[in-house]
Amino acid sequence: MGRRKRGRRNYSMTIPLAPVIGLVAGLAKPAALAYHGDLEGAAYIALENYTGFDIAGGFDIERLKRGLLPLVMGLLVHKFVGGPPLNLNRVLGRAKVPFIRI
């Protein structure tokens, strides 16, 4: 008795948009500073955006709204919209949309 052949799956690289957009939101200003040659200022602002700590002055929750909060929101959108409740990623995959996932 022969074995039943199963359909081949194409595994391709996909980019999860929601977490990437959240990451880019916090890195936009540091990237602009780095582009203009201020690497120290870029690292300083990125540190503030993702940790909330200022090297000279302590902790401020308002700083997290520029970096960490958009990243966490992007991860939550990726988890709940792309996953089991709505399964938009499965819909995009079946529609043969290349590279993009929520």
C-alpha positions in Angstrom: 0.0 0.0 0.0 1.4 3.4 -1.0 1.8 6.3 1.2 -0.5 9.2 0.8 1.3 12.3 -0.4 0.7 15.5 1.4 0.7 18.9 -0.2 3.9 20.9 0.0 4.0 24.0 2.2 5.8 27.0 1.1 7.6 28.6 4.0 8.5 32.1 3.2 9.8 35.0 5.1 7.1 37.3 6.5 7.4 40.6 8.2 5.0 41.2 11.2 3.9 44.8 10.6 2.4 45.7 14.0 5.5 45.0 16.1 7.8 46.6 13.4 5.7 49.8 13.3 5.8 50.0 17.1 9.6 49.6 17.1 10.0 52.2 14.4 7.9 54.7 16.4 10.5 54.7 19.2 13.5 54.7 16.9 12.5 57.5 14.5 14.1 60.4 16.3 17.3 58.4 17.3 17.7 57.3 13.7 17.4 60.9 12.4 20.1 62.0 15.0 22.3 59.1 14.0 21.9 60.0 10.3 23.2 63.5 11.0 26.2 62.2 12.9 25.1 62.5 16.5 25.5 58.9 17.6 25.8 59.7 21.3 22.5 61.7 21.2 20.8 58.9 19.3 21.8 56.3 21.9 20.7 58.7 24.7 17.2 59.2 23.2 16.8 55.5 22.4 17.7 54.7 26.0 15.2 57.2 27.3 12.4 55.9 24.9 12.7 52.3 25.9 13.7 52.3 29.6 12.3 55.6 30.8 15.6 56.4 32.5 17.5 59.6 31.9 21.3 59.4 32.6 21.3 62.6 34.6 17.8 62.8 36.1 16.2 59.5 37.0 13.0 57.9 35.8 10.0 59.5 34.0 7.0 57.5 32.8 6.3 60.0 30.1 9.4 58.9 28.2 8.1 55.4 27.8 5.1 56.7 25.8 7.5 57.4 22.9 9.1 54.0 22.7 8.1 51.2 24.9 4.3 51.8 24.8 4.1 51.7 20.9 6.2 48.5 20.9 4.0 46.8 23.5 0.8 47.9 21.6 2.2 46.5 18.4 3.0 43.2 20.0 -0.5 43.0 21.5 -2.1 43.8 18.1 0.1 41.1 16.5 -1.0 38.6 19.2 -4.7 39.2 19.2 -5.5 40.4 15.7 -3.1 38.1 13.9 -3.8 35.1 16.2 -6.8 33.0 17.2 -9.5 35.6 17.8 -9.5 37.0 14.3 -6.8 35.0 12.4 -6.0 37.8 10.0 -2.6 36.3 9.3 -4.2 33.0 8.2 -6.5 35.0 5.9 -3.5 36.9 4.4 -1.6 33.6 3.9 -4.5 32.0 2.1 -4.8 35.0 -0.1 -1.2 34.6 -1.1 -0.2 38.0 0.1 3.6 38.0 0.2 5.8 39.1 3.1 3.1 40.9 5.1 1.6 39.7 8.3 -0.2 41.6 11.1 
